[in-house]
């Protein structure tokens, strides 16, 4: 079996957070959402699956995914082509909700256990780093998401930091019009370049 596919199967069987998830408000079981394969040219790094993705088993299968695909300028067919795009969040499972109903952060044990092995098998030409957890890990930054995304030019051509495409961030997008005016055209062009270049 291909080593990358074997690793993906190992992650799907992971249950190291079973007790942690059972203690959350949702009391759910682990369900790692694994979406990578050999040869992917573009890597999307998010935070962790939400409740809807936990149910469907397909990453960004929600309104955030609709917005992210619009930002990238691609449709679902391309987005879910694992031969071209890998989606590897900082935690593979839905972390659950806290007592107030807010999303819990991705458990650090997930990245500590799996991330180095996954990254060693992927050779993306472009990484889209969504949110603070992804940006801190891959860019070694302590800056806020706004500061990191505002400095997006310094990370080209290999990475583009992005805010989370959640509809909760609509206010952020209004306050930062440069994101749509300056960053998104470059994002779309870079995505097309990476996905369509035969090299």
C-alpha positions in Angstrom: 0.0 0.0 0.0 1.2 3.5 -0.8 2.7 5.0 2.4 0.6 8.2 2.1 -2.6 6.2 1.9 -1.5 3.9 4.7 -1.0 7.0 6.9 -4.4 8.3 5.9 -6.0 5.0 7.0 -4.1 5.2 10.3 -5.4 8.7 11.0 -9.0 7.5 10.2 -8.6 4.9 12.9 -7.3 7.4 15.5 -9.2 7.5 18.8 -6.7 9.3 21.1 -9.3 12.0 21.9 -12.2 9.7 22.6 -12.3 10.6 26.3 -11.8 14.3 25.6 -14.7 14.4 23.2 -17.0 12.3 25.4 -16.5 15.0 28.1 -17.7 17.9 25.8 -21.2 19.3 25.7 -21.8 17.3 22.5 -20.4 14.0 23.9 -19.5 12.8 20.5 -17.1 10.1 19.2 -14.0 10.8 17.2 -14.5 10.8 13.4 -11.3 12.0 11.7 -12.0 13.7 8.4 -9.0 12.8 6.2 -8.6 14.4 2.8 -5.2 14.1 1.2 -3.6 11.9 -1.4 -0.2 11.7 -3.2 0.4 14.4 -5.8 -1.7 17.2 -4.4 -0.4 20.6 -5.5 -2.4 22.8 -3.2 -2.8 22.4 0.6 -5.6 23.9 2.6 -4.9 24.2 6.3 -7.8 25.0 8.5 -8.6 24.7 12.2 -10.8 21.6 12.7 -14.0 20.2 11.2 -17.2 21.7 12.4 -20.4 19.8 13.4 -21.7 19.6 9.9 -18.4 18.3 8.5 -18.3 15.8 11.4 -21.7 14.5 10.2 -20.9 14.4 6.4 -17.2 13.4 6.5 -16.4 15.9 3.8 -14.3 19.0 4.7 -15.7 22.4 4.2 -19.1 20.9 3.4 -20.9 24.0 4.8 -21.3 27.7 4.2 -17.7 28.4 5.1 -16.7 26.0 2.3 -19.0 27.9 -0.2 -17.2 31.2 0.7 -13.7 29.6 0.6 -14.4 28.2 -2.9 -15.6 31.6 -4.0 -12.5 33.2 -2.7 -10.4 30.6 -4.6 -12.4 30.9 -7.8 -13.0 27.2 -8.1 -16.0 24.9 -8.0 -16.7 21.8 -5.9 -15.4 19.4 -8.6 -12.0 20.9 -8.4 -12.1 21.6 -4.7 -12.7 18.0 -3.8 -10.2 16.5 -6.3 -7.7 14.9 -3.8 -5.2 14.5 -6.6 -4.9 18.2 -6.8 -6.0 19.6 -3.4 -5.2 18.3 0.0 -7.2 19.6 3.0 -5.3 19.0 6.3 -6.7 20.9 9.3 -4.8 21.4 12.5 -7.0 18.7 14.1 -8.8 16.0 12.1 -11.9 15.7 14.3 -14.7 18.0 15.4 -13.5 19.2 18.9 -17.0 19.8 20.1 -18.6 22.7 21.9 -17.9 24.2 25.3 -20.6 24.8 27.9 -21.6 28.0 26.2 -22.0 26.3 22.8 -18.9 27.8 21.2 -16.4 25.7 19.2 -13.6 24.3 21.2 -10.0 24.8 19.8 -8.3 22.0 18.0 -6.7 19.6 20.5 -2.9 20.2 20.2 -2.3 16.4 20.6 -3.7 15.9 17.1 -1.0 18.0 15.4 1.7 16.7 17.8 0.7 13.1 16.8 0.1 13.4 13.1 1.2 16.7 11.5 4.9 16.1 10.9 4.2 12.7 9.3 1.5 14.2 7.0 3.6 17.1 5.9 6.6 14.8 5.2 4.5 13.1 2.6 3.0 16.2 0.9 4.8 18.5 -1.4 2.4 21.3 -2.1 3.3 24.2 -4.2 0.9 26.5 -2.4 -0.5 26.4 1.2 -3.6 28.3 2.1 -3.3 28.9 5.9 -6.7 29.6 7.4 -6.9 31.2 10.8 -4.6 31.6 13.7 -3.8 28.0 14.6 -2.7 27.2 11.0 -0.7 30.4 10.7 1.1 30.0 14.0 2.1 26.5 13.2 3.3 27.0 9.6 4.6 30.6 9.7 6.0 30.5 13.2 4.2 33.8 13.9 2.7 35.3 17.1 0.9 38.0 15.2 -2.9 38.3 15.1 -4.8 36.9 12.2 -5.4 40.4 10.9 -1.7 41.3 11.0 -0.7 38.0 9.4 -3.2 38.3 6.6 -2.3 41.9 6.0 1.3 40.8 5.5 0.3 38.2 3.0 2.8 39.4 0.3 5.8 38.3 2.3 4.7 34.7 2.3 4.3 34.4 -1.5 4.7 32.3 -3.6 4.4 29.3 -1.3 1.8 30.4 1.2 -1.2 32.7 1.5 -2.6 33.4 5.0 -6.4 33.8 5.1 -9.1 34.6 7.7 -11.6 31.9 8.4 -14.3 32.0 5.7 -17.0 31.7 8.4 -20.0 34.0 7.9 -19.3 35.2 11.4 -16.3 37.0 9.8 -18.5 39.1 7.5 -17.9 42.2 9.7 -14.1 41.6 9.5 -14.3 41.6 5.7 -16.2 44.9 5.7 -13.7 46.5 7.9 -10.8 45.3 5.8 -11.8 46.0 2.1 -8.2 45.5 1.0 -8.7 41.7 1.4 -11.2 41.6 -1.5 -9.6 44.3 -3.5 -5.9 43.3 -3.2 -5.5 39.7 -1.8 -8.4 37.8 -3.5 -7.3 38.5 -7.1 -3.8 37.3 -6.3 -5.2 34.3 -4.5 -7.3 33.3 -7.5 -4.5 33.8 -9.9 -2.1 31.8 -7.8 -4.6 28.9 -7.3 -5.1 28.7 -11.1 -1.4 28.8 -11.7 -0.7 26.0 -9.3 -3.6 23.8 -10.4 -3.1 24.2 -14.1 0.7 24.3 -14.5 1.7 20.8 -15.8 5.2 21.1 -14.3 
